[in-house]
Amino acid sequence: MRKLKIFMIILLMVVLSFLIPNISNATVNVSRNVYSSNGSMKFNFTGLTLDTSHEYEFGLTKTKAAAVETWHLITEYTETTATIDVITTTKDLREVINAVDTGYITIKDKNTNTVILEPTAVDLKIPFLQVSNYTVIPNGKEIYTSDKYIQIALRNAGNSEAYYQYEKITDTAVINKYKELKANNGDYLELQSLLKQTAPTSNWQTWNYWNGHDSSGMNGYGETQRVISAPDSGLYYMWLYFSGNNLKNVYGCILVDNLEPDIALESISLPKTETIKLGETLTLMPTFNPTNATNKIVTWSSSDESVATVSNAGLITAKKVGSTIITVVSQDGNKKATCTVTVTDETANNTSKEEKTDNDSKAEPSTSSTETKDSKESSKTVTPKVDPEETSAKEDKTTASSVLPKTGAGIGLIISIIAVLGIGTFAFVKFRNYRDI
């Protein structure tokens, strides 16, 4: 029983010896830097668990399952990181780069001869702008002399055919960044992340001249055209394509500058004032001088965003009643214009108008109200002291029901007369009947 326990403990330790490196390296990350025009690149691994008293080696293979045939010493590493230099002048490394776009790096402890990082995928594709020795060529440049030839890493007339074509760049982000780098003598490799991610698939033209290889026996050189000639004004991709003979195809590009001179922006203007109703929107359109200025990129801002906000397109959205200053500024910050925008509350204005109308109605009664008042006053007049002739000559304009038109006599008086006449008639009839008796 004791021997069985010892055996189980040893077996567990062996299993753990294989699992621990994999567990400790479960969060390993890798980044790369293509640092040479010949395609050499460094891979930086982080999240490793290394012993700085040991030595470590790496191998590069075309597939994950392939066994490493040649190990290379790692010279840069810490307890958690390792920098692996894949140099294309090294034959076995170059063969992998020439064959696949994705390779696999394995790391082992040289002292213990144990793998501490299983095969990990790495990107072996050379960035477009680093396939040749040029990043930018001015339109019209002559390149038919040896000191101006286009140099190509890992491809030559002995192992591939060379093709090219032009494509105009319409992406303003690329164009503006290029102009910025050009003005500041910047590094054009900063454009790499902004470029198209895929090359064309057709319409390729054969290079005017494509030679064998340089002194290293690896790299080719030649000229797409004797004189670089973009089809029109603007910034262009000059795409490069090399079809490999038993090798992977390689794509790259060179930027061709055929931009027209910039036309400077002299001023920007906006309307001095604008009014907008609460809850509505308004678009301000800046006027550029001259109208054909090259750079019309502007930024917008509002001095009080609680009153109104403004978008990058000059769209103003009213938020509350008040005023704010909308400012538009040129990309270089040298030209600007302002507009005072006032936000009004249309609902409040309508309510105020309705209240005013109601007050006016109370202050100026209608004709019927006036007539009622006059009627009440007329009903209080029992015997008007008016000359009869004057009364007949004048027309009574009273319309109240308590007075008969054009008579001046009250209803009560008329009823009394009728009553007397009735009583008299009744008495006369009775008197005749008694007399006959």
KEMI-426805 format. One record per atom (N, C-alpha, C): residue in three letters; z, y, x. Coordinates in steps of 0.001 Angstrom, whole numbers, plus 500000, padded with zeros to 6 digits. Each point is the difference from the previous one (the first is absolute). Example, Ala and Ser with C-alpha at 12.3 -4.5 7.8 and 13.67 -1.06 7.14 Angstrom:
<sites>
ALA507800494310513190ALA500000501190499110ALA500000501200500900SER499280501050499650SER500060501190500820SER500730501090499230
</sites>
This chain:
<sites>
MET500000498788500832MET500000501212499168MET500000501260500865ARG500791499948501077ARG500086501148500909ARG498651500287500650LYS499303498897500397LYS498683500158500622LYS499002500612499031LEU500102499632498727LEU499104500555498992LEU500218501501499843LYS501259500455500015LYS500312501426499880LYS499429500778501179ILE500185499409501197ILE499481500670501201ILE498471500113499925PHE499365498925499562PHE498548500005499873PHE499532501068499005MET500694500117498872MET499639500986498974MET500173501422500517ILE501058500230500772ILE500237501345500563ILE498887500368500969ILE499613499034500850ILE498926500269500972ILE498688500280499271LEU499721499201498974LEU498782500200499225LEU499979501372499345LEU501141500422499450LEU500095501313499368LEU499755501109501009MET500548499854501203MET499811501018501038MET498529500113500407VAL499324498856500077VAL498575500016500348VAL499200500734498931VAL500293499689498730VAL499303500663498895VAL500247501495500027LEU501255500394500228LEU500329501430500046LEU499303500699501154SER499823499280501117SER499332500603501162SER498561500391499689PHE499394499294499041PHE498639500335499584PHE500002501058498906LEU501017499964499145LEU500030500903498848LEU500467501392500354ILE500970500114500896ILE500598501309500293ILE498974501017500488PRO499102499650500959PRO498994500995500418PRO499131500464498849ASN499624499055499136ASN499150500375498872ASN500741500875499012ILE501291499693499761ILE500787500814499073ILE500218501387500563SER500345500060501315SER500278501304500616SER498759500869500082ASN498796499384500040ASN498758500744500104ASN499275500108498664ALA500732499780498908ALA499383499992498674ALA499444501364499616THR500538501084500582THR499561501355499632THR499233500670501138VAL499286499231500764VAL499232500553501123VAL498822500816499476ASN499818501180500575ASN498866500873499657ASN499149500216501245VAL498720500271499769VAL499095500198501131VAL499097501203499748SER499787500796501021SER499063501136499948SER499139499927501254ARG498902500763500009ARG499108499928501163ARG499454501358500389ASN499511500059501232ASN499368501200500534ASN498805499582500842VAL498787500401499553VAL498787499736500783VAL499892501145500997TYR500329499705501236TYR500186501076500977TYR498832500186500957SER498978499133499943SER498914500086500973SER498648499889499319SER498990500632500595SER498650499944499443SER499375498623500175ASN500659499106500752ASN499456498648500164ASN500598499025498991GLY500777500540499037GLY500538499155498945GLY501368499427500275SER500604500301501148SER501343499507500295SER501007500627499041MET501015499231499629MET500967500478499012MET501385499431500262LYS501028500773499610LYS501383499547500135LYS500605499779498612PHE500784498913499898PHE500711499693498762PHE501499500131500247ASN500657500756499138ASN501441500203500137ASN500721499225498899PHE500802499012500400PHE500766499188499057PHE501442500517499944THR500523500175498779THR501394500407499813THR500698498986499107GLY501329499957500112GLY500771499062499187GLY500178498651500665LEU499713499901501299LEU500166498746500734LEU501451499829500458THR500335498803500420THR501295499735500628THR499728499369501363LEU500114500812501041LEU499631499567501349LEU501196500109500940ASP499952499215501031ASP501016500028501063ASP499358500687501208THR500489501174500352THR499361500781501067THR500137499346501378SER500819498959500094SER500107499275501273SER498945498913500114HIS499252499782498916HIS498944498997500006HIS498622500660500152GLU499003499176500265GLU498616500452500025GLU499291499439498767TYR498998500805499522TYR499283499582498792TYR498498500067500238GLU499280499132499284GLU498548499927500122GLU499367500048498607PHE498703500371499972PHE499275499997498725PHE498657499305500170GLY499490499521498854GLY498657499431499978GLY499248500545498802LEU498677500166500120LEU499151500513498924LEU498997498925499607THR499964499673498711THR499082498966499519THR499163500525498840LYS498875499314499736LYS499098500416498924LYS500519499615498619THR500768498928499949THR500562499546498723THR501491499741500163LYS500686499909498862LYS501444499769500018LYS500328498599500495ALA499122499060499716ALA500267498600500348ALA499614499657501437ALA499197500871500619ALA499523499686501351ALA501140500041501012ALA499959499088500956ALA501015499958501054ALA499674501036501071VAL501047500611500543VAL499812500977501077VAL499645499253501283GLU498879500374500600GLU499554499347501237GLU500449500772501232THR500054501336499858THR500397500825501144THR501114500957499580TRP501115499962500767TRP501131500892499717TRP499984501166500979HIS500385501200499463HIS500007501221500806HIS501400500607499984LEU500443500467501150LEU501359500524500135LEU500136501329499261ILE501121500142499286ILE500316501266499316ILE500850500819500955THR499544501209500321THR500714500836500982THR500842501094499358GLU499743500304498733GLU500768501054499322GLU500728499408498801TYR501326499942500074TYR500765499496498864TYR501466500428500106THR500664500020498852THR501434500274499914THR500632498851499215GLU501232500199499566GLU500673498966499219GLU499343499790498638THR499278501025499501THR499417499891498650THR498505500292499946THR499405500458501106THR498581500375499974THR499244499361501160ALA498687499905499801ALA499131499506501071ALA498643500654499859THR499449500488501109THR498671500600500011THR499046499051500699ILE498951499607499278ILE499054499013500499ILE498659500675500252ASP499538499928501233ASP498759500661500410ASP498843498988499991VAL499071500225499040VAL498829499134499902VAL498846500718500710ILE499733499608501222ILE499012500683500837ILE498674499260499925THR498941500722499671THR498698499340499808THR499366499532501301THR500502500474501125THR499464499503501271THR500519498598500310THR500986499557499244THR500505498629500151THR499154499088499120LYS499362499013500590LYS498965499219499343LYS500463499340498701ASP501110499261500011ASP500397499271498791ASP500388500948498860LEU500561501156500355LEU500344500992498978LEU498731500640499435ARG499061500310500880ARG498744500612499564ARG499223499046499082GLU500037498741500289GLU499280499033499174GLU500529499974498561VAL501302500147499858VAL500577500027498653VAL499596501281499282ILE500094501146500677ILE499625501289499392ILE498526499991499606ASN499153499377500790ASN498569499952499716ASN499651499067498853ALA500923499108499673ALA499690498991498984ALA500526500346498608VAL501190500610499907VAL500636500209498684VAL500584501406499896ASP500160500451498750ASP500657501288499746ASP501514499845499843THR500447498776499703THR501429499720499888THR500361498847500929GLY500917500265500949GLY500462498965500911GLY501470499702499746TYR500570499082500797TYR501392499593499815TYR500718499979501343ILE501143500720500052ILE500788500080501226ILE501256499142499846THR500261499174501017THR501201499173500055THR500832500429501209ILE501331500075499835ILE500893500373501103ILE500959498842500271LYS500179499708501284LYS500956498948500351LYS500908500458501140ASP501157499372500029ASP500971500246501074ASP499569499148501192LYS499642500641501087LYS499510499271501174LYS501103499170500633ASN501243500483499942ASN501112499293500636ASN500312498686499298THR499958500049498651THR500348498794499243THR498778499276499475ASN498829500620500177ASN498732499442499521ASN500034499735498488THR500667500899499275THR500070499873498535THR499320501196499357VAL499320499754498884VAL499315501069499255VAL501037500807499226ILE500010501302500229ILE500957500846499260ILE499281500857498941LEU498674500012500005LEU499217500635498933LEU498771499143499730GLU499949499435498811GLU498866499168499606GLU498729500861499916PRO498808499404499977PRO498743500778499961PRO500009501063498915THR499813501239500406THR500063501162499107THR498661500732500018ALA499489500309498816ALA498679500641499881ALA500007501408500581VAL498934500334500738VAL499812501346500555VAL498548500423499788ASP499795501311499859ASP498675500566499757ASP499269500202501326LEU498847499372500146LEU499215500117501229LEU498734500842499813LYS499861500606498821LYS498814500804499728LYS500125501353500698ILE498971500379500751ILE500031501286500714ILE499725501118499005PRO500820501056499956PRO499775501119499073PRO498608500606500180PHE499420500478498901PHE498623500509500012PHE499749501011501118LEU500890500985500135LEU499767501076500960LEU500260499582501444GLN500462498746500220GLN500293499554501355GLN499069498886500474VAL498955499746499216VAL499026498993500413VAL499159500513501164SER499758501318500043SER499193500578501086SER500835501013500785ASN499377500580501035ASN500684501010500802ASN499909501393499391TYR499290500134498860TYR499893501289499307TYR500782499953498682THR500641501088499675THR500540500161498641THR499134500996499233VAL499530501055500689VAL499153501029499379VAL498845500331500941ILE498801500142499414ILE498823500451500748ILE499401501189499259PRO499747501120500677PRO499346501124499327PRO498548499669499707ASN499515500412498841ASN498605499749499671ASN499083500670501032GLY498939499295500384GLY499073500526500992GLY500318499594501432LYS501117499283500194LYS500377499603501362LYS499021498958500535GLU499594500175501251GLU499133499040500674GLU500871498939500661ILE499713498725499722ILE500839498939500554ILE499173498950500748TYR498834500368500493TYR499140499025500662TYR500177499980501518THR501131500486500476THR500304499858501422THR501259499150500140SER500133499314501120SER501070499006500171SER501396500583499827ASP500179501257500402ASP501341500591499889ASP500337500411498567LYS498997499898499091LYS500235500379498606LYS499825498823499037TYR499696498839500529TYR499782498848499135TYR501237499694499135ILE499723499361498868ILE501086499527499137ILE500481498659500544GLN501273499942500393GLN500589498787500554GLN500670499209498872ILE499798498674499985ILE500543499150498947ILE500859498896500604ALA501233499887499491ALA500915498982500516ALA499612498616499488LEU499949498993500916LEU499855498578499691LEU498652499610499407ARG499055500914499908ARG498673499655499466ARG498925500529500945ASN498947499215500178ASN498887500410500853ASN498747499275499550ALA498897500319500629ALA498717499429499592ALA499941498495500228GLY500940499462500814GLY500009498569500243GLY500678499207498901ASN500823500645499191ASN500704499245498966ASN499843500567498583SER499213501082499835SER499883500587498664SER498793500921499884GLU499663500307498762GLU498990501017499689GLU500718501257499511ALA499449501186500292ALA500661501263499664ALA499215500759498929TYR500717500518499020TYR499392500754498889TYR500831501251499711TYR499363500961499281TYR500720501227499605TYR499397500542498715GLN500723500947499365GLN499481500777498870GLN500934501179499759TYR499453501017499285TYR500783501192499665TYR500500499938498557GLU501170500588499769GLU500540500184498645GLU500757501323499966LYS499616500882499079LYS500651501313499920LYS501412499861499459ILE500931500719500608ILE501399499985499549ILE500178501073498934THR500475499581498831THR500241500939498894THR501482500169499710ASP500842499211500625ASP501444500074499788ASP500531501280500654THR500468500938499170THR500473501297500528THR501226499833500895ALA500803498965499744ALA501186499778500836ALA499583499692501438VAL498957499196500157VAL499491499669501333VAL499393501243500653ILE499191500729499242ILE499317501178500549ILE501006501063500430ASN500973500282499138ASN500981501038500324ASN500880499597501182LYS500378498731500056LYS500806499536501136LYS499187500068501286TYR498724499658499905TYR499138500084501182TYR499920501440500503LYS499791500942499071LYS499910501410500395LYS501303500480500643GLU501110499536499454GLU501303500380500556GLU500150499481501427LEU499642498730500211LEU500092499426501343LEU499040500684500965LYS498823500319499504LYS499003500672500837LYS500489501377500432ALA500601500729499067ALA500478501350500306ALA501168499981500978ASN500805498921499978ASN501206499928500828ASN499872499033501177ASN498759499551500273ASN499768499044501084ASN500888498769499852GLY500088499514498766GLY500855498855499705GLY499346498670500317ASP500747498926499739ASP499526498643500261ASP499281499485498754TYR498703499755500130TYR499213499573498841TYR500376498598499504LEU500747499261500792LEU500461498685499534LEU500970500136498822GLU500532501186499793GLU500865500239498835GLU499233499860498692LEU498668500036500082LEU499170499862498798LEU499870498547499547GLN500368499057500862GLN499751498587499715GLN500539499572498634SER501207500404499659SER500606499569498730SER499328500629498791LEU499221501077500196LEU499341500686498883LEU498582499482499758LEU499444499259500950LEU498615499567499897LEU499831498877498981LYS498762499758499622LYS499687498862499138LYS500460498716500672GLN500435499048499171GLN500545498763500548GLN498951498905500187THR498826500205499417THR498937498993500128THR498694500667500425ALA499246499307500806ALA498704500503500460ALA498910499607499007PRO498826500638500066PRO498879499612499119PRO499584498552500239THR499294499457499023THR499564498605500106THR498485499852500142SER499263501107499959SER498537499919500109SER499446501288500605ASN498658500057500110ASN499288501190500508ASN500290500294501474TRP500207498967500788TRP500264500198501421TRP498697500197500789GLN500094500848501039GLN498869500235500893GLN500366499527501411THR499025499459500694THR500232499487501354THR500182501158500986TRP500889499825500948TRP500214501020501027TRP498706500238500785ASN499817501243500398ASN498844500335500830ASN500052499266501346TYR501236499860500531TYR500164499313501280TYR501351499306499997TRP500021498707500367TRP501229499209500023TRP499947499101501225ASN500929500252500952ASN499927499330501300ASN500977498825500088GLY499982499346501127GLY500809498809500247GLY501483500257500022HIS500552500250501167HIS501440500179500107HIS500306500843501218ASP501256500479500046ASP500405500818501138ASP500479499090501133SER500635500584501002SER500394499238501185SER501033498922499701SER500741500167498900SER501014498996499652SER499378498769499363GLY498745500119499582GLY499333498886499365GLY500335499852498532MET500753500974499438MET500432499883498600MET499301500987499077ASN499931501255500415ASN499657501071499079ASN498549500443500112GLY499397500324498840GLY498615500457499977GLY499920501511499934TYR498788500521500078TYR499782501444499898TYR498561500261499605GLY499728501212499513GLY498652500360499586GLY499990501268499185GLU498926500160499181GLU499848501215499188GLU499463499617498625THR500605500523498973THR499476499792498646THR498687500755499849GLN500011501263500477GLN498816500866500060GLN500050500737501339ARG498855500397500479ARG500000500790501242ARG500687501334499783VAL499758500591498812VAL500673501241499610VAL500646499746498644ILE501291500241499902ILE500728499761498743ILE499457500938498929SER499542499433498885SER499350500798498948SER500523499594498622ALA501001500715499516ALA500518499759498649ALA498961500455498979PRO499923499340498839PRO498970500332498997PRO500105501414499440ASP501199500574499948ASP500179501315499358ASP501258500625500580SER500320501201499523SER501219500653500459SER501215499284499430GLY501123500095500695GLY501226499371499537GLY500623499127501076LEU501043499274499603LEU500672499058500898LEU499583498593499601TYR499628499185500978TYR499430498679499719TYR500752498879500705TYR499990498829499346TYR500294498752500706TYR498692499559500663MET500054499648501280MET498925499222500578MET500593498598500172TRP499707499139499015TRP500562498652500004TRP499348499151501079LEU500791499164500631LEU499540499082501031LEU500262498570499543TYR499053499114500299TYR500141498604499583TYR499428499096501083PHE500769498970500360PHE499573499056501031PHE500122498590499431SER498844499368499818SER499986498636499478SER500182499040501166GLY501077499218499933GLY500331499150501138GLY499232498697500043ASN499726499551501213ASN499439498681500223ASN501162499050500282ASN500373499204498997ASN501172499129500077ASN501299500791500183LEU499958501250499582LEU501169500872500050LEU500143500703498644LYS501164500575499764LYS500175500748498750LYS499174501285500049ASN499572500485498830ASN499310501283499923ASN500998501129500224VAL499541501064500608VAL500861501155500280VAL499394501247499367TYR500852500801499340TYR499577501259499380TYR500826501144500573GLY499364501149500112GLY500695501200500452GLY499248501234499542CYS500450501162500420CYS499273501230499648CYS500299501094501004ILE499089500949500045ILE500165501244500741ILE499749501125499004LEU500793501053500037LEU499771501146499115LEU498969500925500640VAL499021500415499199VAL498966500920500478VAL500212501352499322ASP500211501022500819ASP500298501346499501ASP498710500807499872ASN499567500176498741ASN498869500890499726ASN500417501026498936LEU501262500441500103LEU500538500975499052LEU499450501389500282GLU499719500740498926GLU499579501385500155GLU501205500872500333PRO499778501152500650PRO501122500876500337PRO500776500400498745ASP501307500064500145ASP500838500384498859ASP499788501461499628ILE500060500283498697ILE499955501377499493ILE501428500382499643ALA500513500993500684ALA501405500374499840ALA500283500577498615LEU501169499709499480LEU500465500560498735LEU500623501362500278GLU499506501030499311GLU500486501356500237GLU501129500388499053SER499925499542498757SER501060500363499047SER499968499077498787ILE501134499991499281ILE500130499286498730ILE500535501000498983SER499537499920498756SER500518500894498964SER500275499224498720LEU500961500534499214LEU500380499460498698LEU500138501159499020PRO499952499733498685PRO500313501057499042PRO501416500528500267LYS500199501316499806LYS501307500588500272LYS501073499447499070THR499651499859498722THR500967499507499015THR499319499033499039GLU500794499114499446GLU499554499080498955GLU501172499743499065THR499668499734498731THR501027499680498996THR499714498618499440ILE501055499219499827ILE499868498644499492ILE501112499736498993LYS499667499295498926LYS500999499693498975LYS500858498825500444LEU501233499986499571LEU500943498942500327LEU499456498643499582GLY500025499030500918GLY499533498657499698GLY498519499787500256GLU499258501070500339GLU498564499873500240GLU499700500002501500THR498733499794500367THR499580499988501399THR498881501013500228LEU499833500360501254LEU498967500962500392LEU499556499647501421THR498696500025500241THR499488499709501340THR499516501282500663LEU500575500292501161LEU499568501157500785LEU498899499566500966MET498939500788500055MET498868499698500883MET499928501077501078PRO500333499658501253PRO499928501007501065PRO498550500356500328THR499791501222500403THR498683500457500446THR500011500088501519PHE499049499312500640PHE499941499970501458PHE498956500987500504ASN500324500660501088ASN499064500940500627ASN499892499645501489PRO498791499620500458PRO498760499817499230PRO500054498713499167THR499122499947499024THR500000498863499085THR499603498691500680ASN499295500091501130ASN499570498792500719ASN500888499701501209ALA501240500472499954ALA500939499709501084ALA500123498489500177THR500118499560501231THR500030498558500279THR501243499331499449ASN501149500588500257ASN501261499377499597ASN500595500728498791LYS499952499336498851LYS500558500572498774LYS501241499228499533ILE500633499315500926ILE501216499268499660ILE501161500983499928VAL500749499975498906VAL501117500920499794VAL501217499242499496THR501151500644500097THR501232499467499427THR500561501018499014TRP500698499509498988TRP500524500846498925TRP501517499926499962SER500622501083499520SER501454500001499823SER500381500991498904SER501168499756499386SER500539500875498964SER501348500520500467SER500225501311499843SER501268500581500451SER501166499557499128ASP499737499597498772ASP501053499525499097ASP499450498842499180GLU500255498794500474GLU499451498822499326GLU500705499690498691SER501126500654499748SER500646499808498699SER499224500740498905VAL499227501012500389VAL499160500751499041VAL498640499318499863ALA499371499686501134ALA498692499335499976ALA499764499302501326THR499346498844499942THR499636499263501208THR498496500086500199VAL499552499708501218VAL498569500038500296VAL499650498768500834SER498879499358499660SER499551498793500703SER499109500380501173ASN499580498983500777ASN499104500238501140ASN498625500479499561ALA499695499840498687ALA498702500444499483ALA500111501365499313GLY501165500651500081GLY500181501307499376GLY500333499933498517LEU500394498822499505LEU500359499837498589LEU501440500437499797ILE500183501040499163ILE501330500555499734ILE500521499416498694THR501245499540500020THR500657499466498806THR501219500852499700ALA500008500615498792ALA501109500864499596ALA501220499162499666LYS501180500440500466LYS501246499270499776LYS500979500771499118LYS500142501305500256LYS500889500817499186LYS499533501453500042VAL500519500814499080VAL499611501412499924VAL500470500731501258GLY499110500792500567GLY500333500758501200GLY498756500281500824SER500185500414501247SER498889500308500900SER500197499296501335THR498909499624500623THR500022499389501318THR498759500433500764ILE500080499967501306ILE498869500379500852ILE499350498731500545ILE498737499813499669ILE499230498868500498ILE499263500431501262THR500167499222501068THR499393500343501291THR499047498891500450VAL498827500388500481VAL499042499048500569VAL499788500390501465VAL500043498994500899VAL499917500255501439VAL498926499096500612SER499206500547500907SER498969499219500690SER500650498953500893GLN499243498994500392GLN500547498897500779GLN500599500465501323ASP499386500993500628ASP500542500485501270ASP501146500982499809GLY500281500371498746GLY501116500888499696GLY499720501473500215ASN498785500344500378ASN499684501393500323ASN499549500831498804LYS499559499354498920LYS499505500736498830LYS500788499543498767LYS500371500998499159LYS500718499630498781LYS499762501034498906ALA500325499624498781ALA499887500889498847ALA501096499619499004THR500375500956499137THR501062499740499022THR499574500444498610CYS500633499401499009CYS499780500360498595CYS501342499913499281THR500360501062499287THR501234499985499214THR499706499390498635VAL500633498891499720VAL499782499287498744VAL501221500198499093THR499742500461498795THR501064500214499013THR499896498944498913VAL501117499350499727VAL500068498974498955VAL500644500614498763THR499311499896498869THR500516500551498741THR500275498875499020ASP500893500311499001ASP500346499023498968ASP499317500409498712GLU498905499389499630GLU499221500335498818GLU500780499715498737THR500847498964500013THR500807499666498823THR500955501119499671ALA500635500576501023ALA500934501102499781ALA499277501209499450ASN498779500266500488ASN499226501135499511ASN499653499835498526ASN499612498787499600ASN499654499750498602ASN501210500176499100THR501178499533500470THR501231500148499207THR500339501459499818SER499832500791501073SER500292501427499922SER499089500692499004LYS498706499613499973LYS499051500604499070LYS500361499669498560GLU500438498750499754GLU500366499600498646GLU501204500768499517GLU501009500182500892GLU501191500758499618GLU499649501437499689LYS499102500569500770LYS499582501380499771LYS499311500131498655THR499171499008499675THR499304500018498710THR500996499950498846ASP501034499147500137ASP501025499892498962ASP500747501310499837ASN500327500646501107ASN500714501276499931ASN499161501084499353ASP498683499993500302ASP499107500980499394ASP499924499795498498SER500043498724499586SER499934499705498559SER501222500551499285LYS501167499881500668LYS501228500520499400LYS499997501522499984ALA499442500616501000ALA500008501461500083ALA499003500613499041GLU498912499308499657GLU498971500533499121GLU499833499064498814PRO500789500214498898PRO499925499101498848PRO498630500037499355SER499675498956499295SER498715499898499318SER499973500871498769THR498807500174499430THR499801500850498824THR500817499501498820SER500107498677499855SER500729499453498858SER501469500358500075SER500547500036501259SER501394500384500157SER500202501442499616THR499060500853500390THR500089501419499666THR499946500191498503GLU499096499248499359GLU499841500130498558GLU501250499567499281THR500660498938500494THR501233499532499368THR501073501059500073LYS500092500616501194LYS500983501058500165LYS499731501154499048ASP498718500400499880ASP499633501102499101ASP500293499620498560SER499806498712499670SER500225499556498617SER501454500131499641LYS500880499599500986LYS501426500124499737LYS500388501441499773GLU499430500887500814GLU500320501410499830GLU499491500514498663SER498815499522499571SER499425500433498730SER500834499533498822SER500599498795500133SER500778499447498890SER501261500805499751LYS500441500749501014LYS501179500837499826LYS499681501294499236THR498729500345499871THR499609501254499318THR499834499723498513VAL500923500533499172VAL499959499755498546VAL499119501012499308THR500220501272500293THR499193501042499368THR499450500909501069PRO498825499772500409PRO499401500859501041PRO499830501415499494LYS500411500951500818LYS499845501410499627LYS498651500467500484VAL499017499598499244VAL498625500339500363VAL499340500623498797ASP499246501033500255ASP499253500659498928ASP498996499019499421PRO499994499837498626PRO499099499020499379PRO498550500218500357GLU499584501235500034GLU498589500263500301GLU499677499616501436GLU501023500309500858GLU499772499652501417GLU499962498491500162THR500847499337499188THR500041498537500083THR498693499390499575SER499411500563498900SER498718499470499542SER498886500296500963ALA500187501096500748ALA498939500381500931ALA500038499171501286LYS501215499496500281LYS500145499223501236LYS500032498521499700GLU499586499176500928GLU499981498562499816GLU501223499407500664ASP500774499228499203ASP501193499356500541ASP499592498764500797LYS500374499977501287LYS499596498913500874LYS501034498900500074THR501051500077499165THR501046498991500029THR499481498702499435THR500307498902500682THR499498498698499551THR501133499085499585ALA501242500498499984ALA501128499149499617ALA499921499635498538SER500502498781499623SER499884499493498631SER500960500668499037SER500984500772500464SER500981500629499107SER499496501268499354VAL498836500491500339VAL499434501239499442VAL498571499727499578LEU499602500381498813LEU498625499834499552LEU499121501014500691PRO498875499650500386PRO499096500922500703PRO499653501187499129LYS500008501203500600LYS499505501262499435LYS500776500431498755THR501264499496499750THR500748500434498807THR501260500707500386GLY500678499591500949GLY501256500618500396GLY501123499561499097ALA499793499188498893ALA501030499548499064ALA500553498669500422GLY501338499828499830GLY500624498763500380GLY499805498933498943ILE500140498773500375ILE499873498868499082ILE501101500034498951GLY501187500369500422GLY501129500076499037GLY499717500932498831LEU499381501153500268LEU499666500964498950LEU498991499412499038ILE499011499325500487ILE498966499394499150ILE500610498940499108ILE500904499159500595ILE500659498957499188ILE500832500623498881SER500664501109500327SER500830500671498969SER499146500498498848ILE498832500576500295ILE499103500512498959ILE499527498869499120ILE499617498869500666ILE499514498842499229ILE501110499474499101ALA501219499977500553ALA501138499502499208ALA500247500873498784VAL499949501334500159VAL500220500932498872VAL498935499805498940LEU498744499863500483LEU498902499803499052LEU500182498698499232GLY500461498983500688GLY500199498705499351GLY501107500051498968ILE501089500617500401ILE501145500113499066ILE499613500847498793GLY499268501060500257GLY499579500884498889GLY499115499250499017THR499072499211500557THR499075499233499149THR500773498975499184PHE500978499361500624PHE500791498988499307PHE500816500618498878ALA500578501169500318ALA500822500693498986ALA499139500468498837PHE498779500478500289PHE499106500496498954PHE499626498874499046VAL499735498820500541VAL499613498852499164VAL501172499598499117LYS501178499921500543LYS501174499619499239LYS500289501015498892PHE499815501310500343PHE500264501067499037PHE499085499862498794ARG498707499661500212ARG499052499839498911ARG500399498806499123ASN500438498970500646ASN500401498819499202ASN501203500298499142TYR500979500746500481TYR501185500349499207TYR499635500965498860ARG498987500878500258ARG499647500976498977ARG499350499300498824ASP499218498979500253ASP499348499268498914ASP501026499293499132ILE501104499639500537ILE501029499332499242ILE500665500992499076
</sites>
